[in-house]
Amino acid sequence: MNTPIITICGRPNVGKSTLFNRLTGKRKSIVSEIPGTTRDSIQTNCLWNNKSFILVDSGGIETYSEDQITKKVIDKSYESINEADHILFVVDATSGITNEDTEILRLIRKADKNITLVINKVDNLSREENINGFFSLGLGEGINISAYHGNGIFDLMHSLEHLFSILEPDDESIKFSIIGRPNVGKSTLFNIIIGQAKSIVSEIPGTTRDSVDSKFKYENNDYTVVDTAGIRRKGKIGKEIEYFSVLRTIKAISESHISLLVIDSTENVTSQDQHIAGLIRESGNGCVLVMNKLDLIKKGKIKENEIIEKLKFFPGVPLVYTSAKLKLGMDAMLKELISVNKRYRQNFNDDDIWRNILNIISSNMPPSKGKRKIYPTSAKQIGSNPPKVQIKFHNADLIHFSYKRYIENELRSIFDLRGVPLQLEISEK
């Protein structure tokens, strides 16, 4: 199980972030005409034809800059290149080949990576006539696209599809990852979990970059645990999250269904913990919050209300207390995993969904605009693992994101989706 990493590279302002946003379907990277807008490498899980990969948007590489901040961006871009399985080298059809393009390509080739030439901003026939010069790069014809308009995206993805990981059919095992910053007790917890299992079915060693999977049985339940290195900060760059550790964590999350977010209870919830929780939520994984090192906490010192408040963007996350050192709370943690896994996989009755949607909306009608009234026309479940619900509305374009969040929260409560994300699709009738 190895999720490939596809990294988008190129000089500033060639459309890398626009392409990233187009492929992910999210406006996650900031798009601007100002060169150097993307300072940090941004990573996310992606699906294409039921196949998975990790897409990375690197900062623009400026080979001749003396600016110290820019140099750090460049260094991070090189890290992205070295960590990648495949490079999308993006150039600008409107400007043709520049000396900077040539120099960046030379540096990419040093990393000995497979490269796909992506010629962006091919928006009309006149620009198509200007792309012949890119043959001199030695990367073949390349793929012509307009990231802004979406032209050529299918051809690009089709050319890369052989690289992606085929999603394996779900087995009956509870597949979870252990996530958290360093020194919160993840490794100890992992060793105890594996040590508890009297019969380990298999153990698959990974590389430095990959996580480690272990399968085991506990109380007649099959588990697959995915271990990963902790997310740490780079001391020299202040609050910046280290690129490699984040990427490995994203890989571990993508290769599991449920994540155990391990937090040091002596420090409560830090901003870094909140960041990691956000990665889990965004990935679509279920989550169990594990407050570890209970043995170091005096009775009554844990303020649960503060924990809930700091993680309110991930509502209803189950909370368990453990001491990996003393092997306390292991049973409670695994039982909570079972519960979250059941909620993660559940299928709803469409009649129940429709009936509850009508009740939710009648209790709090969405605001209309003039004569344009908003009302639901249908509702059904269109996916699971995690649950995904589609609701069609008349004048769906008028629905504010806050009202969508209201519906989501109500459904979460009705169907008991504690620790499980609900994917809600709002569309026109």
Protein Blocks (a to p, Z undefined) as FASTA:
>chain_A
ZZdddddeddehiopmmmmmmmnopafbccdfbehklmbdcdddddeehiacdddddddd
dfkbcbfklmmmmmmmmmmmmmpmbdcddddfklopafklmmmmmmmmmnopacddddeh
ilbfklmmmmmmmmmnonojopaddfknopoklmmmmmmmmmpccdddddfbdcdddedd
ehiommmmmmmmmmmpmbdfbacdddfkbccdddddeehiacdddddddddddfklojac
cfklmmmmmmmmmmpmbdcddddfklopafklmmmmmmmmmnopacddddehklmpcehk
acfklmmmmmmmmghiacddddfknogoklmmmmmmmmmmmmmmpccdfklmmmmmmmmm
mmoccddehjbccddfbdcdfbehiaddddddehkllpcfklmmmmmmmmmmmnopghia
cddddddZZ
